[in-house]
Amino acid sequence: MAWLRHPFYSIATVVLIGVVSGLLAQAVVCRKRPAGKGPGPFTAACVGLAGAFLGFHLAMLSNLATDLALFPFIVTLAGSAIILWAWTRYLA
């Protein structure tokens, strides 16, 4: 897992986590809405990406990345989930 410490792979992983979590959140939200209502998949992917970047950089700023290679990405997933949860609550 040391390859995750390389900047290119870190950025690619953060982008992947953000986009996938955004698209999953959009799929869950759109099941509850009539067709044509609510945000599109591009907006959901951008919101998930923003949450992922916030989570990753908060993990790096708080120095959580010193020992474990996967921990910043767990915080990335949590940050993305929190932002997406707040975003879907705002839209409801």
C-alpha positions as CSV (number, residue, x, y, z in Angstrom):
1,M,0.0,0.0,0.0
2,A,3.0,2.3,-0.1
3,W,2.1,3.2,-3.7
4,L,-0.9,5.2,-2.3
5,R,1.6,7.7,-0.9
6,H,2.6,8.8,-4.5
7,P,0.8,12.1,-5.3
8,F,-0.6,10.9,-8.6
9,Y,-2.2,7.8,-7.1
10,S,-3.5,9.8,-4.1
11,I,-5.2,12.3,-6.3
12,A,-6.6,9.6,-8.5
13,T,-8.0,7.7,-5.5
14,V,-9.6,10.8,-4.0
15,V,-11.2,11.6,-7.3
16,L,-12.5,8.1,-7.7
17,I,-13.9,8.0,-4.1
18,G,-15.6,11.4,-4.6
19,V,-17.2,10.7,-8.0
20,V,-18.4,7.2,-7.0
21,S,-19.9,8.3,-3.7
22,G,-21.6,11.3,-5.5
23,L,-23.1,9.1,-8.1
24,L,-24.3,6.6,-5.5
25,A,-25.9,9.4,-3.5
26,Q,-27.6,10.7,-6.6
27,A,-29.0,7.3,-7.4
28,V,-30.4,6.9,-3.9
29,V,-31.9,10.4,-3.9
30,C,-33.4,10.2,-7.4
31,R,-35.3,7.0,-6.5
32,K,-37.4,9.0,-4.1
33,R,-38.1,11.8,-6.6
34,P,-40.3,12.1,-9.7
35,A,-38.5,11.9,-13.0
36,G,-36.8,15.1,-14.0
37,K,-36.7,16.6,-10.5
38,G,-33.5,17.2,-8.6
39,P,-29.9,17.5,-9.6
40,G,-28.2,15.5,-12.3
41,P,-25.4,13.1,-12.1
42,F,-22.7,15.6,-12.9
43,T,-23.7,17.8,-10.0
44,A,-23.8,14.9,-7.7
45,A,-20.3,13.8,-8.8
46,C,-19.0,17.4,-8.3
47,V,-20.4,17.5,-4.8
48,G,-19.0,14.1,-3.9
49,L,-15.6,15.2,-5.3
50,A,-15.7,18.4,-3.2
51,G,-16.4,16.5,-0.1
52,A,-13.7,14.0,-0.8
53,F,-11.1,16.7,-1.3
54,L,-12.2,18.4,1.9
55,G,-11.9,15.2,3.8
56,F,-8.5,14.3,2.4
57,H,-7.0,17.7,3.1
58,L,-8.4,17.7,6.6
59,A,-6.8,14.3,7.2
60,M,-3.5,15.7,5.9
61,L,-3.7,18.9,7.9
62,S,-4.5,17.0,11.1
63,N,-1.4,14.8,10.5
64,L,-3.5,11.6,10.4
65,A,-1.5,10.3,7.4
66,T,1.8,9.7,9.2
67,D,1.4,6.0,10.2
68,L,-1.3,4.4,8.1
69,A,-1.5,4.6,4.3
70,L,-5.3,3.9,4.1
71,F,-6.4,6.2,6.9
72,P,-6.5,9.4,4.9
73,F,-8.7,7.7,2.4
74,I,-11.1,6.5,5.1
75,V,-11.4,10.1,6.2
76,T,-11.8,11.0,2.5
77,L,-14.8,8.7,2.3
78,A,-16.2,10.0,5.5
79,G,-15.9,13.6,4.4
80,S,-17.5,12.9,1.1
81,A,-20.4,11.1,2.9
82,I,-20.9,14.0,5.3
83,I,-21.0,16.6,2.5
84,L,-23.3,14.4,0.4
85,W,-25.6,13.8,3.4
86,A,-25.9,17.5,4.0
87,W,-26.4,18.2,0.3
88,T,-29.3,15.7,0.1
89,R,-30.8,17.1,3.3
90,Y,-30.8,20.5,1.8
91,L,-32.5,19.3,-1.4
92,A,-35.2,17.4,0.4
